[in-house]
């Protein structure tokens, strides 16, 4: 006995060049928008700072904050410097943030083991209340 089966070929989907062209053009447009937005953000994040030379009289290491979102036992520190500098003809005498935040107090202590004499004070134009002190690099 033989079994005779009629085999019907499966239909091959037709490619539509217009749909493919539209999809390709849409993808290209998204890439261009993404690159453009990235370039625009880079330009706006590089702010110009006003600067002044400051005289450092002392430094201290302070607690910046405790832990992260899950680990409250970790302590983060920063260096502050007591700085005198001139702003718009007026003498300023303030404690300013003088380092990045670090979880290693010893690392920060090593940076100020030799007390710095000067620093570059910088702030965003129009916001001198947010001035920071950039200590000289020690190598």
DSSP file (Angstrom, degrees, kcal/mol; ACC not computed):
  #  RESIDUE AA STRUCTURE BP1 BP2  ACC     N-H-->O    O-->H-N    N-H-->O    O-->H-N    TCO  KAPPA ALPHA  PHI   PSI    X-CA   Y-CA   Z-CA
    1    1 A X              0   0    0      0, 0.0     2,-0.5     0, 0.0     0, 0.0   0.000 360.0 360.0 360.0 133.4    0.0    0.0    0.0
    2    2 A X        -     0   0    0      2,-0.0     2,-0.7     0, 0.0     0, 0.0  -0.888 360.0-140.0-113.1 144.0    1.3    3.3   -0.9
    3    3 A X        -     0   0    0     -2,-0.5     2,-0.7     2,-0.0     0, 0.0  -0.875  14.6-160.2-100.9 122.0    0.3    6.5    0.7
    4    4 A X        -     0   0    0     -2,-0.7     2,-0.5     2,-0.0    -2,-0.0  -0.896  11.8-179.0-105.9 121.3   -0.1    9.3   -1.6
    5    5 A X        -     0   0    0     -2,-0.7     2,-0.7     2,-0.0    -2,-0.0  -0.937  24.2-134.9-117.7 139.0    0.1   12.7    0.0
    6    6 A X        -     0   0    0     -2,-0.5     2,-0.6     2,-0.0    -2,-0.0  -0.831  20.9-152.9 -92.7 121.4   -0.3   15.8   -1.8
    7    7 A X        -     0   0    0     -2,-0.7     2,-0.6     2,-0.0    -2,-0.0  -0.838   5.5-162.3 -99.3 125.1    2.4   18.2   -0.7
    8    8 A X        -     0   0    0     -2,-0.6     3,-0.1     3,-0.0     2,-0.0  -0.921  23.2-122.8-106.5 123.0    1.6   21.9   -1.0
    9    9 A X        -     0   0    0     -2,-0.6     2,-0.2     1,-0.1     3,-0.1  -0.353  28.4-110.8 -65.4 142.4    4.6   24.2   -0.9
   10   10 A X        -     0   0    0      1,-0.1     2,-0.2    -2,-0.0    -1,-0.1  -0.470  39.4-103.5 -70.2 142.2    4.5   26.8    1.8
   11   11 A X        -     0   0    0     -2,-0.2     2,-0.5     1,-0.1    -1,-0.1  -0.456  28.8-130.5 -70.1 138.7    4.1   30.3    0.5
   12   12 A X        -     0   0    0     -2,-0.2    -1,-0.1    -3,-0.1     2,-0.0  -0.773  28.5-114.5 -87.8 124.8    7.3   32.4    0.4
   13   13 A X        -     0   0    0     -2,-0.5     2,-0.3     1,-0.1    -1,-0.1  -0.345  28.8-123.5 -62.9 138.5    6.7   35.8    2.0
   14   14 A X        -     0   0    0     -2,-0.0     2,-0.4     1,-0.0    -1,-0.1  -0.644  19.4-130.5 -81.5 135.0    7.0   38.6   -0.5
   15   15 A X        -     0   0    0     -2,-0.3     2,-0.7     4,-0.0     3,-0.1  -0.721  13.2-151.3 -86.8 134.5    9.5   41.3    0.3
   16   16 A X     >  -     0   0    0     -2,-0.4     4,-2.0     1,-0.1     3,-0.3  -0.910   4.2-163.1-107.7 109.1    8.2   44.9    0.1
   17   17 A X  H  > S+     0   0    0     -2,-0.7     4,-2.3     1,-0.2     5,-0.2   0.801  88.4  57.6 -64.1 -27.9   11.0   47.3   -0.8
   18   18 A X  H  > S+     0   0    0      2,-0.2     4,-2.3     1,-0.2    -1,-0.2   0.908 107.7  45.9 -68.9 -40.9    9.0   50.3    0.3
   19   19 A X  H  > S+     0   0    0     -3,-0.3     4,-2.4     2,-0.2    -2,-0.2   0.913 114.2  48.9 -67.1 -41.7    8.5   49.0    3.8
   20   20 A X  H  X S+     0   0    0     -4,-2.0     4,-2.3     2,-0.2    -2,-0.2   0.900 111.8  48.8 -64.4 -40.4   12.2   48.0    4.1
   21   21 A X  H  X S+     0   0    0     -4,-2.3     4,-2.5     2,-0.2    -2,-0.2   0.908 111.9  48.9 -66.0 -41.5   13.3   51.5    2.8
   22   22 A X  H  X S+     0   0    0     -4,-2.3     4,-2.4     2,-0.2    -2,-0.2   0.906 111.9  48.9 -65.1 -41.4   10.9   53.2    5.3
   23   23 A X  H  X S+     0   0    0     -4,-2.4     4,-2.3     2,-0.2    -2,-0.2   0.914 112.8  47.9 -64.5 -42.8   12.3   51.1    8.2
   24   24 A X  H  X S+     0   0    0     -4,-2.3     4,-2.4     2,-0.2    -2,-0.2   0.903 112.4  48.6 -63.8 -42.3   15.9   51.8    7.2
   25   25 A X  H  X S+     0   0    0     -4,-2.5     4,-2.3     2,-0.2    -2,-0.2   0.891 110.8  51.0 -65.5 -39.7   15.2   55.5    6.9
   26   26 A X  H  X S+     0   0    0     -4,-2.4     4,-2.1     2,-0.2    -2,-0.2   0.908 111.0  48.3 -63.0 -42.5   13.5   55.5   10.3
   27   27 A X  H  X S+     0   0    0     -4,-2.3     4,-2.1     2,-0.2    -2,-0.2   0.922 111.5  49.7 -64.4 -43.5   16.4   53.7   11.9
   28   28 A X  H  X S+     0   0    0     -4,-2.4     4,-2.2     1,-0.2    -2,-0.2   0.896 109.7  51.7 -61.6 -40.6   18.9   56.2   10.3
   29   29 A X  H  X S+     0   0    0     -4,-2.3     4,-2.3     1,-0.2    -1,-0.2   0.897 108.7  50.7 -63.2 -41.3   16.8   59.1   11.6
   30   30 A X  H  X S+     0   0    0     -4,-2.1     4,-2.5     2,-0.2    -2,-0.2   0.897 109.9  50.3 -63.5 -40.6   16.9   57.7   15.1
   31   31 A X  H  X S+     0   0    0     -4,-2.1     4,-2.6     2,-0.2     5,-0.2   0.918 111.0  48.9 -63.3 -43.5   20.6   57.3   15.0
   32   32 A X  H  X S+     0   0    0     -4,-2.2     4,-2.5     1,-0.2    -2,-0.2   0.910 112.2  48.4 -63.9 -42.1   21.1   60.9   13.8
   33   33 A X  H  X S+     0   0    0     -4,-2.3     4,-2.6     2,-0.2    -2,-0.2   0.918 111.9  49.7 -63.9 -43.2   18.8   62.2   16.6
   34   34 A X  H  X S+     0   0    0     -4,-2.5     4,-2.2     2,-0.2    -2,-0.2   0.932 113.2  45.3 -61.9 -46.9   20.7   60.2   19.2
   35   35 A X  H  X S+     0   0    0     -4,-2.6     4,-2.4     1,-0.2    -1,-0.2   0.913 113.5  50.5 -64.7 -42.0   24.1   61.4   18.0
   36   36 A X  H  X S+     0   0    0     -4,-2.5     4,-2.3    -5,-0.2    -2,-0.2   0.911 110.8  48.4 -61.7 -43.2   22.8   65.0   17.8
   37   37 A X  H  X S+     0   0    0     -4,-2.6     4,-2.2     2,-0.2    -1,-0.2   0.883 111.1  51.2 -65.3 -38.2   21.3   64.9   21.3
   38   38 A X  H  X S+     0   0    0     -4,-2.2     4,-2.1     2,-0.2    -2,-0.2   0.927 111.0  47.1 -64.7 -45.1   24.6   63.5   22.7
   39   39 A X  H  X S+     0   0    0     -4,-2.4     4,-1.9     1,-0.2    -2,-0.2   0.903 111.4  51.5 -64.4 -40.9   26.7   66.2   21.1
   40   40 A X  H  X S+     0   0    0     -4,-2.3     4,-1.7     1,-0.2    -1,-0.2   0.898 109.9  49.6 -63.6 -40.3   24.3   68.9   22.4
   41   41 A X  H  X S+     0   0    0     -4,-2.2     4,-1.6     1,-0.2    -1,-0.2   0.879 107.9  53.7 -66.6 -37.7   24.5   67.5   25.9
   42   42 A X  H  X S+     0   0    0     -4,-2.1     4,-0.7     1,-0.2    -1,-0.2   0.908 109.0  49.3 -63.4 -40.1   28.3   67.5   25.8
   43   43 A X  H  < S+     0   0    0     -4,-1.9     3,-0.3     1,-0.2    -1,-0.2   0.862 112.7  46.3 -67.0 -36.1   28.4   71.1   24.8
   44   44 A X  H  < S+     0   0    0     -4,-1.7    -1,-0.2     1,-0.2    -2,-0.2   0.713 105.9  58.9 -82.0 -19.1   26.1   72.2   27.6
   45   45 A X  H  < S+     0   0    0     -4,-1.6     2,-1.3     1,-0.2    -1,-0.2   0.648  85.4  82.3 -85.9 -13.2   27.8   70.3   30.3
   46   46 A X  S  < S-     0   0    0     -4,-0.7     2,-0.2    -3,-0.3    -1,-0.2  -0.710  70.5-173.0 -92.0  90.4   31.1   72.0   29.9
   47   47 A X        -     0   0    0     -2,-1.3     2,-0.4     1,-0.1    -2,-0.1  -0.539  24.2-119.3 -85.9 147.9   30.5   75.1   31.9
   48   48 A X        -     0   0    0     -2,-0.2    77,-0.8    77,-0.0     2,-0.4  -0.697  30.8-154.6 -83.6 136.4   32.9   78.0   32.0
   49   49 A X  E     -A  124   0A   0     -2,-0.4     2,-0.3    75,-0.2    75,-0.2  -0.876  10.7-135.3-113.0 145.7   34.2   78.8   35.5
   50   50 A X  E     -A  123   0A   0     73,-3.1    73,-1.9    -2,-0.4     2,-0.3  -0.737  31.7-161.5 -88.8 148.4   35.5   82.0   36.9
   51   51 A X  E     -A  122   0A   0     -2,-0.3     2,-0.3    71,-0.2    71,-0.2  -0.891  19.7-180.0-133.8 160.9   38.6   81.6   38.9
   52   52 A X  E     -A  121   0A   0     69,-2.1    69,-2.9    -2,-0.3     2,-0.5  -0.972  35.6-108.0-151.8 152.9   40.7   83.3   41.6
   53   53 A X  E     -A  120   0A   0     -2,-0.3    33,-0.4    67,-0.2     2,-0.3  -0.729  40.1-161.0 -83.5 130.2   44.0   82.4   43.3
   54   54 A X  E     -A  119   0A   0     65,-3.1    65,-1.8    -2,-0.5     2,-0.6  -0.843  16.1-136.1-115.6 151.9   43.3   81.5   47.0
   55   55 A X  E     -AB 118  84A   0     29,-2.7    29,-2.1    -2,-0.3     2,-0.5  -0.926  21.0-145.8-105.2 121.9   45.6   81.3   50.0
   56   56 A X  E     + B   0  83A   0     61,-2.4    27,-0.2    -2,-0.6     3,-0.1  -0.763  21.6 175.5 -91.2 124.5   45.0   78.2   52.1
   57   57 A X  E     -     0   0A   0     25,-2.8     2,-0.3    -2,-0.5    -1,-0.2   0.754  68.0 -13.6 -97.6 -29.9   45.4   78.7   55.9
   58   58 A X  E     - B   0  82A   0     24,-0.8    24,-3.0     2,-0.0    -1,-0.4  -0.983  57.0-145.1-162.8 163.7   44.3   75.2   57.0
   59   59 A X  E     - B   0  81A   0     -2,-0.3     2,-0.3    22,-0.2    22,-0.2  -0.912  12.2-174.2-130.8 159.8   42.6   72.0   55.7
   60   60 A X  E     - B   0  80A   0     20,-2.4    20,-2.9    -2,-0.3     2,-0.5  -0.986  23.4-127.8-149.6 156.6   40.3   69.4   57.3
   61   61 A X  E     - B   0  79A   0     -2,-0.3     2,-0.3    18,-0.2    18,-0.2  -0.937  34.0-177.6-107.3 126.7   38.7   66.1   56.4
   62   62 A X  E     - B   0  78A   0     16,-2.6    16,-1.9    -2,-0.5     2,-0.5  -0.847  33.6-101.5-123.9 157.9   35.0   66.0   57.0
   63   63 A X  E     - B   0  77A   0     -2,-0.3    14,-0.3    14,-0.2     3,-0.1  -0.676  31.3-175.4 -76.6 125.8   32.2   63.4   56.6
   64   64 A X  E     -     0   0A   0     12,-3.2     2,-0.3    -2,-0.5    13,-0.2   0.902  61.7 -33.9 -87.1 -50.7   30.3   64.1   53.3
   65   65 A X  E     - B   0  76A   0     11,-1.2    11,-2.7     0, 0.0     2,-0.5  -0.978  58.9-105.0-164.0 166.2   27.7   61.4   53.7
   66   66 A X  E     - B   0  75A   0     -2,-0.3     9,-0.3     9,-0.2     7,-0.1  -0.861  65.5 -42.9-103.9 132.4   27.0   57.9   55.0
   67   67 A X        -     0   0    0      7,-6.0     5,-0.3    -2,-0.5     2,-0.1   0.367  64.2 -89.0  53.1-178.7   26.7   54.8   52.9
   68   68 A X        -     0   0    0      3,-1.4     6,-0.0     7,-0.0    -2,-0.0  -0.196  60.9 -67.4-108.5-155.2   25.0   54.2   49.6
   69   69 A X  S    S+     0   0    0      1,-0.2     3,-0.1    -2,-0.1    -2,-0.0   0.815 133.7  21.0 -71.7 -28.8   21.4   53.1   49.1
   70   70 A X  S    S+     0   0    0      1,-0.2     2,-0.6     2,-0.0    -1,-0.2   0.652 120.0  57.5-111.3 -20.9   22.1   49.6   50.5
   71   71 A X    >   +     0   0    0      1,-0.1    -3,-1.4    -5,-0.0     3,-0.9  -0.813  48.0 167.4-120.4  91.8   25.2   50.0   52.7
   72   72 A X  T 3  S+     0   0    0     -2,-0.6    -1,-0.1    -5,-0.3    -5,-0.1   0.511  70.1  74.4 -80.6  -3.6   24.7   52.6   55.4
   73   73 A X  T 3  S+     0   0    0     -7,-0.1     2,-0.4     2,-0.1    -1,-0.2   0.618  75.3  93.2 -85.0 -11.2   27.9   51.5   57.2
   74   74 A X    <   -     0   0    0     -3,-0.9    -7,-6.0    -6,-0.0     2,-0.4  -0.669  64.7-151.5 -85.9 134.3   30.2   53.1   54.6
   75   75 A X  E     -B   66   0A   0     -2,-0.4     2,-0.4    -9,-0.3    -9,-0.2  -0.893   3.7-156.1-108.1 134.2   31.5   56.6   55.3
   76   76 A X  E     -B   65   0A   0    -11,-2.7   -12,-3.2    -2,-0.4   -11,-1.2  -0.927  14.1-168.9-112.7 134.3   32.4   59.0   52.6
   77   77 A X  E     -BC  63 102A   0     25,-3.8    25,-2.6    -2,-0.4     2,-0.3  -0.702   9.8-171.9-117.9 165.5   34.8   61.9   53.2
   78   78 A X  E     -B   62   0A   0    -16,-1.9   -16,-2.6    -2,-0.2     2,-0.4  -0.972  26.5-112.8-149.4 160.6   36.0   65.1   51.5
   79   79 A X  E     -B   61   0A   0     21,-0.3    19,-3.4    -2,-0.3    20,-0.5  -0.786  26.6-166.4 -94.0 138.4   38.7   67.7   52.1
   80   80 A X  E     -BD  60  97A   0    -20,-2.9   -20,-2.4    -2,-0.4     2,-0.4  -0.960   4.6-156.7-120.0 145.3   37.7   71.2   53.0
   81   81 A X  E     -BD  59  96A   0     15,-2.6    15,-2.7    -2,-0.4     2,-0.8  -0.967  18.1-132.4-124.1 138.2   40.1   74.1   52.9
   82   82 A X  E     -BD  58  95A   0    -24,-3.0   -25,-2.8    -2,-0.4   -24,-0.8  -0.809  43.2-177.3 -86.6 111.3   40.0   77.4   54.7
   83   83 A X  E     -BD  56  94A   0     11,-3.3    11,-2.4    -2,-0.8     2,-0.5  -0.885  27.8-158.8-122.9 141.5   40.7   79.8   51.9
   84   84 A X  E     +BD  55  93A   0    -29,-2.1   -29,-2.7    -2,-0.4     2,-0.3  -0.982  32.4 146.9-114.3 127.7   41.1   83.6   51.5
   85   85 A X  E     - D   0  92A   0      7,-2.0     7,-3.8    -2,-0.5     2,-0.5  -0.955  45.3-104.3-153.0 167.5   40.6   85.0   48.0
   86   86 A X  E     - D   0  91A   0    -33,-0.4     2,-0.4    -2,-0.3     5,-0.2  -0.858  29.3-179.6-104.2 130.7   39.3   88.1   46.3
   87   87 A X  E >  S- D   0  90A   0      3,-3.0     3,-2.0    -2,-0.5   -35,-0.0  -0.976  75.1 -21.0-130.0 116.3   35.9   88.2   44.6
   88   88 A X  T 3  S-     0   0    0     -2,-0.4     3,-0.1     1,-0.3    -1,-0.1   0.877 127.5 -51.4  51.9  42.9   34.8   91.4   42.9
   89   89 A X  T 3  S+     0   0    0      1,-0.2     2,-0.4     0, 0.0    -1,-0.3   0.427 117.7 112.0  79.4  -1.7   37.2   93.4   44.9
   90   90 A X  E <  S-D   87   0A   0     -3,-2.0    -3,-3.0     0, 0.0     2,-0.4  -0.873  70.1-121.5-107.4 137.0   36.0   92.0   48.2
   91   91 A X  E     -D   86   0A   0     -2,-0.4     2,-0.4    -5,-0.2    -5,-0.2  -0.623  27.0-158.7 -75.3 127.6   38.1   89.7   50.4
   92   92 A X  E     -D   85   0A   0     -7,-3.8    -7,-2.0    -2,-0.4     2,-0.4  -0.904  11.6-174.3-107.7 137.2   36.4   86.3   50.9
   93   93 A X  E     +D   84   0A   0     -2,-0.4     2,-0.3    -9,-0.2    -9,-0.2  -0.878  31.2 139.8-132.4  98.0   37.4   84.1   53.9
   94   94 A X  E     -D   83   0A   0    -11,-2.4   -11,-3.3    -2,-0.4     2,-0.6  -0.922  56.6-112.2-142.2 158.7   35.5   80.8   53.6
   95   95 A X  E     -D   82   0A   0     -2,-0.3     2,-0.3   -13,-0.3   -13,-0.2  -0.861  44.7-173.6 -87.9 125.3   35.7   77.0   54.1
   96   96 A X  E     -D   81   0A   0    -15,-2.7   -15,-2.6    -2,-0.6     2,-0.2  -0.917  32.5-102.3-123.3 147.8   35.5   75.5   50.6
   97   97 A X  E     +De  80 132A   0     34,-0.5    36,-3.1    -2,-0.3   -17,-0.3  -0.502  39.4 178.8 -62.8 132.6   35.2   71.9   49.3
   98   98 A X        +     0   0    0    -19,-3.4    37,-0.6    -2,-0.2     2,-0.3   0.201  51.0  30.6-129.1  15.5   38.6   71.0   48.1
   99   99 A X  S    S-     0   0    0    -20,-0.5     2,-0.1    35,-0.1    34,-0.1  -0.981  79.5 -91.5-159.5 170.0   38.4   67.4   46.8
  100  100 A X        -     0   0    0     -2,-0.3   -21,-0.3     1,-0.1     2,-0.3  -0.399  58.5 -88.2 -76.8 167.0   36.3   64.7   45.3
  101  101 A X        +     0   0    0    -23,-0.1     2,-0.3    -2,-0.1   -23,-0.2  -0.602  52.0 179.0 -80.3 138.8   34.4   62.4   47.6
  102  102 A X  B     -C   77   0A   0    -25,-2.6   -25,-3.8    -2,-0.3   -38,-0.2  -0.990  36.8-147.7-141.1 147.4   36.2   59.3   48.8
  103  103 A X  S    S+     0   0    0     -2,-0.3     2,-0.8   -27,-0.3   -28,-0.2   0.491  85.8  83.2 -88.6  -3.7   35.5   56.4   51.1
  104  104 A X     >  -     0   0    0      1,-0.2     4,-1.6   -27,-0.1     5,-0.1  -0.849  52.5-179.5-104.9 102.4   39.2   56.3   52.0
  105  105 A X  H  > S+     0   0    0     -2,-0.8     4,-2.6     1,-0.2     5,-0.2   0.882  85.0  57.6 -64.6 -37.0   40.0   58.8   54.7
  106  106 A X  H  > S+     0   0    0      1,-0.2     4,-2.1     2,-0.2    -1,-0.2   0.879 102.9  53.6 -61.5 -38.8   43.7   57.7   54.6
  107  107 A X  H  > S+     0   0    0      2,-0.2     4,-1.3     1,-0.2    -1,-0.2   0.918 111.7  44.5 -62.4 -43.7   43.9   58.6   50.9
  108  108 A X  H  X S+     0   0    0     -4,-1.6     4,-1.2     1,-0.2    -2,-0.2   0.885 110.6  54.5 -68.1 -38.3   42.6   62.1   51.6
  109  109 A X  H  < S+     0   0    0     -4,-2.6     3,-0.3     1,-0.2    -2,-0.2   0.874 105.8  53.3 -63.2 -36.3   44.9   62.5   54.6
  110  110 A X  H >< S+     0   0    0     -4,-2.1     3,-1.0     1,-0.2     4,-0.4   0.857 103.2  57.7 -66.2 -34.4   47.9   61.6   52.4
  111  111 A X  H 3< S+     0   0    0     -4,-1.3    -1,-0.2     1,-0.2    -2,-0.2   0.817 116.4  33.9 -66.1 -30.2   46.8   64.4   49.9
  112  112 A X  T 3< S+     0   0    0     -4,-1.2    -1,-0.2    -3,-0.3    -2,-0.2   0.154  82.6 109.2-112.1  18.8   47.1   67.0   52.7
  113  113 A X  S <  S+     0   0    0     -3,-1.0     2,-0.8     1,-0.2    -1,-0.1   0.911  86.5  45.0 -59.7 -41.9   50.0   65.5   54.6
  114  114 A X  S    S-     0   0    0     -4,-0.4    -1,-0.2    -3,-0.2     2,-0.0  -0.916 108.4-122.6 -98.0 109.4   52.0   68.4   53.3
  115  115 A X        -     0   0    0     -2,-0.8     2,-0.1     1,-0.1    -3,-0.1  -0.270  22.8-125.2 -59.1 127.5   49.7   71.3   53.9
  116  116 A X        -     0   0    0      1,-0.1    -1,-0.1    20,-0.0     3,-0.1  -0.440  14.0-159.1 -71.6 147.5   49.0   73.2   50.6
  117  117 A X  S    S+     0   0    0      1,-0.1   -61,-2.4    -2,-0.1     2,-0.3   0.753  71.6  18.6 -95.1 -30.8   49.7   76.9   50.6
  118  118 A X  E     -A   55   0A   0    -63,-0.3    18,-0.7   -35,-0.1     2,-0.3  -0.868  58.2-174.2-135.9 166.9   47.4   77.9   47.7
  119  119 A X  E     -AF  54 135A   0    -65,-1.8   -65,-3.1    -2,-0.3     2,-0.7  -0.976  32.9-109.2-154.4 161.5   44.5   76.7   45.6
  120  120 A X  E     -AF  53 134A   0     14,-2.4    14,-2.8    -2,-0.3     2,-0.4  -0.867  32.7-152.5 -93.7 116.3   42.6   77.7   42.5
  121  121 A X  E     +AF  52 133A   0    -69,-2.9   -69,-2.1    -2,-0.7     2,-0.3  -0.755  20.9 177.5 -88.5 132.3   39.2   78.8   43.6
  122  122 A X  E     +AF  51 132A   0     10,-2.4    10,-2.4    -2,-0.4     2,-0.3  -0.980   9.9 166.3-139.1 151.3   36.5   78.4   40.8
  123  123 A X  E     -A   50   0A   0    -73,-1.9   -73,-3.1    -2,-0.3     2,-0.3  -0.980  41.8 -95.2-156.4 158.2   32.8   78.9   40.5
  124  124 A X  E >   -A   49   0A   0      3,-0.5     3,-2.5    -2,-0.3     6,-0.2  -0.601  59.0 -92.0 -75.0 136.0   30.1   79.1   37.8
  125  125 A X  T 3  S+     0   0    0    -77,-0.8    -1,-0.1    -2,-0.3   -77,-0.0  -0.222 114.2  19.6 -52.1 133.2   29.4   82.7   36.7
  126  126 A X  T 3  S+     0   0    0     -3,-0.1    -1,-0.3     1,-0.0     3,-0.1   0.362 114.0  76.9  88.1  -5.4   26.6   84.1   38.8
  127  127 A X    X   +     0   0    0     -3,-2.5     3,-1.7     1,-0.1    -3,-0.5  -0.413  40.3 149.2-134.3  59.6   27.0   81.5   41.6
  128  128 A X  G >   +     0   0    0      1,-0.3     3,-1.3    -5,-0.1    -1,-0.1   0.688  67.4  75.0 -67.3 -15.2   30.0   82.4   43.7
  129  129 A X  G 3  S+     0   0    0      1,-0.3    -1,-0.3    -3,-0.1    -2,-0.0   0.702  93.0  54.8 -68.2 -17.0   28.3   80.9   46.7
  130  130 A X  G <  S+     0   0    0     -3,-1.7    -1,-0.3    -6,-0.2    -2,-0.1  -0.031  80.3 149.2-103.7  30.1   29.1   77.5   45.2
  131  131 A X    <   -     0   0    0     -3,-1.3   -34,-0.5    -8,-0.1     2,-0.3  -0.274  26.5-164.2 -64.9 149.0   32.8   78.1   44.9
  132  132 A X  E     -eF  97 122A   0    -10,-2.4   -10,-2.4   -36,-0.2     2,-0.5  -0.896  14.9-127.3-130.6 161.8   35.2   75.1   45.2
  133  133 A X  E     - F   0 121A   0    -36,-3.1     2,-0.8    -2,-0.3   -12,-0.2  -0.947  10.9-155.6-116.1 125.0   39.0   74.9   45.8
  134  134 A X  E     - F   0 120A   0    -14,-2.8   -14,-2.4    -2,-0.5   -35,-0.1  -0.883  17.8-148.6-101.4 110.3   41.3   73.0   43.5
  135  135 A X  E     - F   0 119A   0     -2,-0.8   -16,-0.2   -37,-0.6     3,-0.1  -0.405  28.2 -93.3 -74.7 152.0   44.4   72.0   45.4
  136  136 A X        -     0   0    0    -18,-0.7     2,-0.2     1,-0.1    -1,-0.1  -0.340  47.6-102.5 -61.5 145.9   47.7   71.6   43.6
  137  137 A X        -     0   0    0     -3,-0.1     2,-0.5     2,-0.0    -1,-0.1  -0.497  32.0-152.7 -70.1 136.5   48.5   68.1   42.4
  138  138 A X              0   0    0     -2,-0.2    -1,-0.0     1,-0.1    -3,-0.0  -0.962 360.0 360.0-113.5 124.8   51.0   66.3   44.6
  139  139 A X              0   0    0     -2,-0.5    -1,-0.1     0, 0.0    -2,-0.0   0.380 360.0 360.0-117.9 360.0   53.0   63.6   42.9
